[in-house]
Amino acid sequence: MKRYLCKVQRTDEYIVELDESVLDEEWMKGYREYFADLHDLEEHAENIAQYRARFGERYIEGYGVPLNDGKKPWFANDKEVNRAINIKIISEDSECEVDVSEMKS
């Protein structure tokens, strides 16, 4: 069986808007209790952007479904949507740079 090492590079850019009156310290305390040890909005913005880049537009555990450029995604019901989070898409690479090299056993 041949094996190949594939290094994929892509660049996505987002503006993640978070409503600090909703995602306040009390909310973060609950988030930390069940999900991850994140302590400020910057860490949450990074987490949300990373999830979006990896998995695309969908439900994010602990956050719900973020707004997309201020709009509710077509697949989400009102209960799932978290209007305190908005992702503005600057760019999402549809073209990826892939460096492939055959691996020797």
Backbone as a ProteinNet text record, in pm:
[ID]
protein_1_A
[PRIMARY]
MKRYLCKVQRTDEYIVELDESVLDEEWMKGYREYFADLHDLEEHAENIAQYRARFGERYIEGYGVPLNDGKKPWFANDKEVNRAINIKIISEDSECEVDVSEMKS
[TERTIARY]
84.6	0	89.5	62.5	139.4	81.6	169.2	126.5	180.1	99.1	136.2	113.2	211.3	197	140.9	25.7	-39.7	-51.4	16.6	7.9	-86	-198.2	-300.7	-297.8	-291.6	-294.2	-409.5	-484.6	-592	-601.8	-660.9	-677.3	-822.9	-881.6	-1017.4	-1009.4	-1091.5	-1096.7	-1239.9	-1258.3	-1389.7	-1380.5	-1490	-1509.3	-1612.6	-1574.3	-1664.7	-1713.9	-1844.1	-1905.3	-1975.5	-1945.8	-2001.7	-2069.6	-2192.8	-2267.4	-2228.2	-2145.9	-2093.3	-2199.9	-2315.7	-2423.6	-2492.2	-2476.3	-2531.4	-2421.1	-2307.9	-2195.2	-2108.3	-2168.3	-2102.3	-2029.9	-1976.8	-1899.5	-1982.6	-2108.4	-2195.3	-2211.9	-2232.3	-2243.5	-2112.8	-1998.6	-1868.5	-1843.1	-1887.5	-1871.7	-1946	-2067.7	-2142.9	-2076.6	-2023.4	-1953.3	-1832.7	-1754.4	-1635.9	-1673.6	-1786.4	-1830	-1856.2	-1907.8	-1948.9	-1863.8	-1790.1	-1725.1	-1574	-1524.5	-1379.9	-1341.4	-1215.8	-1163.7	-1128.6	-1231.2	-1212.3	-1256.9	-1177.6	-1201.2	-1239	-1226.2	-1263.6	-1320.2	-1374.8	-1439.5	-1341.6	-1219.2	-1119.2	-1097.3	-1089.8	-1073.5	-1196	-1314.9	-1435.7	-1438.9	-1397.7	-1392.9	-1298.6	-1183.5	-1087.9	-1148.7	-1214.4	-1275.9	-1385	-1467.6	-1576.7	-1521.1	-1421.7	-1362.1	-1294.3	-1225.8	-1159.4	-1261.6	-1370.7	-1475.4	-1534.1	-1560.6	-1617.8	-1524.1	-1395.1	-1298.6	-1289.3	-1299	-1284.9	-1411.2	-1526.7	-1649.5	-1755.5	-1732	-1828.8	-1945.2	-2048.9	-2166.6	-2252.8	-2259.7	-2340.6	-2354.4	-2422.2	-2439.8	-2304	-2273.1	-2148.1	-2184.1	-2139.3	-2168.6	-2126	-2218.1	-2189.9	-2227.5	-2248.4	-2282.2	-2415.5	-2450.9	-2567.2	-2525.3	-2618	-2589.6	-2570.4	-2450.1	-2427.7	-2502.3	-2531.1	-2580.5	-2469.8	-2507.7	-2414.3	-2434.5	-2340.8	-2356.2	-2489	-2523.9	-2644.1	-2773.3	-2763.9	-2885.3	-2885.2	-3004.6	-3021.2	-2991.8	-2904.9	-2878.8	-3005.7	-3017.7	-3138.2	-3176.4	-3078.7	-3104.5	-3143.2	-3123.1	-3140.1	-3282.1	-3329.3	-3457.3	-3429.2	-3529.7	-3511.1	-3453.2	-3485.5	-3437.2	-3285.5	-3229.5	-3085.8	-3000.4	-3059.5	-2982.8	-2941.5	-2813.6	-2761.9	-2737.6	-2829.7	-2821.7	-2716	-2652.7	-2543.3	-2410.4	-2411.2	-2289.6	-2318.8	-2235.6	-2247.6	-2111.6	-2107.5	-1983.7	-1997.9	-1913.3	-1906.9	-1794.2	-1827.9	-1729.9	-1655.8	-1527.3	-1442.3	-1398.6	-1348	-1312.1	-1303.8	-1343.3	-1324.7	-1265.2	-1144.5	-1075.2	-1147.8	-1182	-1234.3	-1118.2	-1011.7	-889.6	-791.3	-735.6	-636.9	-504.6	-398.9	-266.3	-231.1	-196.7	-163.2	-24.6	59.3	193.2	191.6	217.2	208.7	345.9	380	504.9	481.3	536	521.3	606.9	551.6	623.7	684.3	807.2	874.1	852.8	835.8	809.8	922.4
-117.2	0	124	215.8	339.7	438.5	517.6	619.1	754.6	856.6	992.2	1087.2	1169.8	1276.7	1397.1	1446.4	1559.1	1675.3	1782.9	1903.2	2000.5	2030.7	2116.1	2252.2	2356.2	2491.3	2567.5	2634.1	2720.1	2837.2	2943.5	3060.8	3102.4	3106.1	3156.2	3277.7	3376.5	3495.3	3523.1	3546.7	3576.4	3694.2	3764	3856.2	3788.1	3758	3693.5	3800.7	3825.7	3925.6	3854.5	3897.7	3836.2	3943.1	3919.5	4012.8	3989.8	4079.7	4063.9	4079.6	4132.5	4141.4	4005.2	3916.6	3780.7	3682.4	3691	3602.7	3667.9	3682.5	3750	3647.9	3693.5	3605.4	3489.2	3512.7	3404.3	3297.3	3340.5	3246.7	3168.6	3240.4	3174.4	3072.3	3102.5	3007.9	2877.6	2887.7	2769.6	2695.9	2770.7	2709.6	2630	2691.6	2623	2495.1	2497.8	2382.2	2259.9	2282.1	2170.6	2148	2250.5	2237.2	2255.5	2375.6	2399.2	2515	2520.1	2619.4	2750.5	2818.3	2945.9	3057.9	3165.7	3268.6	3405.9	3429.3	3561.4	3550.3	3660.6	3659.7	3631.9	3674.8	3647.6	3497.1	3424.9	3279.7	3214.3	3266	3211.9	3242.9	3362.8	3398.3	3304.5	3276	3183.7	3044.1	2998	2865.7	2854.9	2956	2957.1	2962.5	3047.3	3059.1	2928	2866.1	2739.6	2631.7	2627.3	2529.2	2553.8	2678.6	2713.2	2670.1	2697.3	2662.3	2510.3	2436.7	2291	2220.9	2266.4	2190.7	2263.8	2388.9	2463.7	2515.3	2551.5	2612	2503.5	2502.9	2403.4	2438.9	2351.7	2365.3	2349.1	2436.8	2427.3	2396.7	2282.1	2239.4	2347.9	2386.5	2489.3	2629.8	2647.9	2779.2	2779.3	2670.5	2668	2699.6	2752.3	2789	2940.8	2986.6	3130.7	3188.5	3317	3387.4	3389.1	3395.8	3401.5	3533.7	3623.1	3756.9	3819.7	3798.2	3859	3784.8	3670.2	3596.7	3457	3408.3	3272.4	3176.2	3076.6	2978.1	2902.2	2862.7	2799.7	2672.3	2598.3	2467.6	2475.4	2590.2	2600.9	2640.4	2581.3	2627.7	2738.2	2816.2	2932.5	2896.4	2777.8	2734.1	2712.9	2669.5	2639.8	2764.9	2869.1	2987.1	3068.1	3103.4	3190.5	3328.1	3418.5	3552.8	3640.9	3590.3	3662.9	3639.2	3550.9	3519.7	3539.5	3619.3	3642.1	3622.8	3541.8	3521.9	3592.6	3693.7	3761.3	3696.7	3646.3	3575.2	3675.7	3687.2	3770.4	3686.1	3565.2	3472.1	3331.3	3236	3094.5	3034.3	2982.2	2927.5	2807.5	2817.9	2700.6	2628.5	2700.4	2642.7	2621.2	2504.5	2473.1	2439.6	2478.2	2441.7	2309.4	2209.5	2077.8	2036.6	2007.7	1957.6	1807.4	1726.4	1580.6	1519	1429.5	1355.2	1210.2	1120.3	978.7	942.5	861.3	817.5	680.1	665.8	536.2	458.2	329.5	244	237.1
0	0	0	-91.1	-96	4.2	61.6	158.5	115.3	137.9	98.4	214.6	239.3	336.7	261.3	304.1	237.4	335.8	306.5	389.3	319.5	384.1	325.2	395.3	314.5	368.5	307	392.5	346.4	442.9	397.3	481.7	479.4	596.8	614.2	705	677.7	763	803.4	932.4	987.4	1082.9	1095.6	1206.9	1295	1418.7	1513	1609.4	1604.9	1692.2	1806.7	1928.8	2048.4	2133.3	2171.3	2255.2	2400.7	2453	2588.6	2696.9	2661	2760.4	2778.9	2681.7	2691.2	2730.5	2662.9	2691.3	2798.9	2915.6	3027.3	3115.8	3227.9	3315	3368.4	3395.9	3443.5	3335	3211	3099.5	3083.2	3090.4	3073.9	3184.1	3304.8	3415.8	3383.8	3335.2	3295.3	3180.2	3084	2970.6	3020.4	3110.3	3164.1	3238.9	3305.9	3383.9	3296.2	3174.3	3089.7	2965.1	2918.8	2788.6	2791.4	2811.4	2802.9	2893.9	2929.1	3022.7	2950.3	2899.4	2829.7	2922.8	2928.7	3029.6	2977	2847.5	2797.4	2655.6	2608.1	2476.7	2363.9	2378.1	2274	2257.7	2369.5	2362.1	2297.8	2328.4	2266.7	2117.1	2079.3	1936.6	1861.8	1920	1858	1844.6	1948.6	1949	1841.7	1831.4	1733.3	1590.7	1567	1433.3	1392.4	1486.7	1458	1423.5	1497.2	1469.8	1330.9	1299	1168	1055.5	1071.2	967	948.7	1056.2	1048.1	1000	1047.1	1024.8	942.9	909.7	831	914.6	845.1	906.4	969.1	1101.4	1171.4	1318.3	1391.1	1535.1	1603.3	1698.3	1773.5	1918.6	1965.9	2102.8	2201.9	2286.9	2386.7	2342.4	2212.7	2158.8	2084.4	2022.8	1935.1	1792.7	1715	1576.5	1569.9	1535.3	1523.4	1402.7	1411.1	1294	1189.8	1064.1	952.3	881	894.1	835.8	878.8	1006.2	1062.8	1033.6	966.8	928.8	989.2	1016.1	1065.6	950.6	972.6	867.6	830	706.1	652.7	727	778	838.2	985.7	1047.5	1192.1	1229.9	1338.2	1391.2	1493.2	1524.9	1612.4	1748.3	1797.5	1928.1	1929.6	1818.2	1809	1788.2	1732.7	1692.8	1815.8	1819.4	1924.3	1862	1885.8	1826.6	1892.3	1997.7	2063.1	1991.6	1890.6	1814.6	1666.2	1601.1	1457.8	1393.5	1289.2	1214.1	1080.3	1059.3	929.9	850.7	736.2	654.5	567.3	589.3	504.5	384.9	413.5	305.8	361.8	277.6	306.4	180.2	194.4	77.7	20.1	-105.7	-175.3	-244	-265.3	-321	-207	-199.2	-97.1	-163.8	-98.7	-145.2	-78.1	-159.5	-104.3	-152.7	-57.2	-86.1	-57.6	-161	-148.2	-169.3	-78.3	-97	-55.7	-138.1	-109.5	10.6	97.7	216.8	188.7	223.5	209.3	336.7	324.5	441.2	537.9
[MASK]
+++++++++++++++++++++++++++++++++++++++++++++++++++++++++++++++++++++++++++++++++++++++++++++++++++++++++

